[in-house]
């Protein structure tokens, strides 16, 4: 069984769940999970967690993301992207400078109303299921942050831009909101995710490439070990006499380690350098407490 994270290039037409299902067949293992949904029409980086790496899904979903998007002005759709049913259309009469101002005005924190065609749940029901049934429900605006926008070209009615944003941001909705602000409407025509949580487009692999690597024996080197994925956290190594504490998933004090004293989140290894898991320092107790355990006893 494979353990770790593989950087998958999700191709157009697949859902994120499709990718997971196909990987289960390619890798011949069931324990697989993705780290954040991409719409079927969107492409790009989709880190997929394997085996023990599935415990990382929640942590990786929280990371900032970068997208290259094409905004199409003059059209509004029910899904807020070009694949939806057109609700309104009209001529784009605003000039390039006004468009630039409107786009850049969204940089920073803003409150975004999630689209009806999304996997979010309201009262236990997915919004997309309600939308397909012809129902619209009230959604509360959620705080998101647009960290940066780089406009590559404005050739009206299209705007090509790169957006770096916080978790939970819908680029479809950003395009819709820009169109609304300009008074002409807008939707997302194309979307490519180029980075999420440090996983980038250049190193991503299509499903066919993964299958070929499996057959040639080169797949293992493309799977990133769990502790490498968590490399932003300092490493702490246990003294041999305290290995049993972490093998059993127990808290430990800084005195139990042979490493420099750290506070905050740390990667913990036993004295033989076996990766155990992620621990959080608790100031009130003066000890490290397990956050995610990836290895058990010996």
C-alpha positions, 0 to 999 in steps of 0.5 A: 500500500502506498502512503503519502501524497501524490500531486495529480493534474485533474483534467477537464470533465472529471470530478474530484471524486472521479479522480479518487475512484480512478486512482483506487483502480490504478493503485489497487488500494481503497484508502485514498482521499482528495484535499479540496474539490475542483469543479468538473470543468476546472483543471489543475493541481489536486493533491491526493492523499494515500494510505496513512496520508489520508490523515493529512486531508483536513490539514492540506484543505486549509492552505491558500490556493492559486488559480489562473482564471478567465472572466467572461463579462456580459453573461450571468449563468445559474452556476456562475461559470460558462457551463451553466444556463444563461440567466442574462446577457448584454453588451459590455460598455465599460472600458478597460480601466474601469474593469481593471479598477473593479477587479483589483478592488476585490483584493483583501478580505471580503464576504462572499456568498457561496454559489447554489451549485456547490457542495456546501450543506444547508440544513444537512442538504447539499446546495448543488442538490437543491439547485438541481431540484430548482430550489434556491435557499438563503446562504450566509456570506462567508469571510474569504480573502483575495491575497493578490490578483495579477491581470495578464490581459484585458481583451473585452469581454474577457479578462485573464488573471491569476488569483491567490486566495484563502481557503473557501474562496469560489473563483466562480463567485469572484467572477460573478461579483466583479461582473455585478460590480461593473453592472454588466454581469460576468461568469467564469469561462476557464479555471486552472489551479496552479498551486495549493499548499505548496503543490504546483502545476509543473510537478503534477501528474495526469492519471495516464502518467501515474498509470505508466509510472506504476507499470514502469516501477517509477511511481514510488518516487513521485509519492511525497512522504507524509513528513516531507509534506509537513516539512514547514514544522520543526523536527523533534527527535525523542530520547530512546528511553521515551520512545514508548510515549510517542509509540503509544500516542501519549503527550511528552515534555520537552525534556524527553527529546534530544532536539532543541526546545521548540514551541508550537507545532512540531514533527515528532520522530522516535530515537531511530528516526521513525516518523510518528506524527504531528504534535502541538505544544500546550503552554498551559501544561508545558507538554507536547500533545498529539495532533495527528499520529501517523505511526503506531507502536513497534 
